[in-house]
Amino acid sequence: MFAVAALFAIQAAAGDVAPQEYFQQDVAYRIEARLDEQNEVLLGVGAMDYKNNSSQSLTELYFQLNLNAFRPNSVWAMTEQRPDYDFQNLEESAAGFQRMSSMSLDGKELTAEYPHAPDSTVLRYALPRELLPGQSLTLEFAWDARPSTLCRRQCRRGRSYDFAQWYPRIAVFDHTGWATRPLYPQGEFYGEFGTYEVTLDVASDQVIGATGVPVVGDPGWIPAAGSPLPEPDYRRDFYGPPEAPTSLGLFAGEAGPGRKRVTWAARDVHHFAWSTSPEYLYEAGRLGEIAVHVLYRPGDLDWDLGAAVYRTERALGWLQETIGPYPWPQLTNVHRLEGGGTEFPMMLMDGSASQGLIIHEGAHQYVHGIFGNNEWREGWLDEGMASFLSSWFFEDHGVADPWSNLMAGIGRAVSGGLVAAISTESAEFPDFRTYGLMTYSLPQAVLYMLRWHVGDEAFRAGLQDYYAAKRLQHVTESDFRGAIERASGEDLGWFFDQWFHTTGTLDYGIGSIEQEAVEGGWRTTVQIERLGENWMPVLVRIGTAERRAESAEAAQVVEVVTADRPTRVELDPYMALIDTDRSNNEAEIE
Ligand SMILES: [Zn+2]
């Protein structure tokens, strides 16, 4: 996600979870869904194959029904007290919902339970028999759903729909057990990687952008008039010869008059999202083998004539060079109804076509899409990283210094102390502003400090190692830390513990300075004081000489002998550290 504003303020230390043998469950969805615009509802049926690859027997299954957040009495609605996002008082016709009408196993109906009622974003089913390690089951289900007219990471307006979190989405079962949580404004998604075959039945003038490739049917991609760009590359055969889906029973015969059907396929993704609007204009791009699709609206002067295609390709090209090859056949960037942006695999739902938003949401293709972290437990691992990668992108594209304002601003923002550590679960931060600071801006600055400490080359190699080891898997802090440690050859426990698991801050200051004439020039001795709880190697500039002060002690001394007499001392001159008080970082030598 990228909220328009983010951010400042911040205690709670969390220990690392001991590493266990990694597993992930296998999931395969087949879905048929009909969008009934007249009644503003989507009717769906589906089947989901689920294989238990864990070493534990499962007695229950959990799903997230996150569209139920956007209606009265949800945890979200009761949490978010903002006049502009008043879901608690939303009229029924404006609210979103996701209602299961059936869920069956071997033809027997299961009983739905909502453990957080009246919130209904978490759905539980007790299994009639244990699902042993290595065993599979197939569930059949039917539901209806609709987004809310008050846009929040999903929306409907007129004939336009942004469908996110719209099908019963299986919760992740990982080494911590079932990862479920009611949807809160603070913290987003966590998903099980899987395979999707989704057939959408919509009005024939609808234009669709989605996760995956359109295997069969016409998504409505006619290049916008005047577009200098190529014809769309559908990549229909990316997953093998295009085949019509086997019927699940919602659709009998052909699509009705004035209707069409489009079947989509996607693999190795933990979410299937789609947007549709008859207004959408289409432009195509291509980056190597990867098809790029951009869908925007009439009058979008910042999107058209290839502008959004160019920025999307530029972002993706840089991400591939920096981290690793994009593993999917296409990337779709749609102008959604809401401002800001939200991350979905193979799909950016963007409220604008700014390069900053496109690189942030594009970065999420990697940090969340490919590295599938739990966004409500370790939001910094994708949001802080996406923010960091965005600034690095601009640095690599000629923006002279995208960092010093950030570092100075963050230093000031945390000078009053932190109320929680970065590793705190998102919903535990006291308010949305603190969540924003601790999930986006502060970790962005911490990652910049880490890059400065290990060096650009080692950081880049670390990201590539992370990709090689953990692509298309669930990740945690220890996976990322391990990759950077392998690349840098350094145990970075001291860094990660301080900066992600404590509320400590850093402040270096210059103490006494002594200077004397010696043979061949001048000896200058500078005392450096560590005033905050945290420590980092700090660069000391004495005249034109630079030294690294590496000690974690409260006081240390740096000495240089120079030909000319230095007249000035500066700590952290490149602003690489989150220093909460820079007024004691410079001193003149009398
Ligand atoms: Zn984000």
Boltz pocket constraint, residues with backbone or C-beta under 6 A from the ligand:
constraints:
  - pocket:
      binder: B
      contacts: [[A, 1], [A, 2], [A, 341], [A, 343], [A, 360], [A, 364], [A, 382], [A, 383], [A, 386]]
      max_distance: 6.0
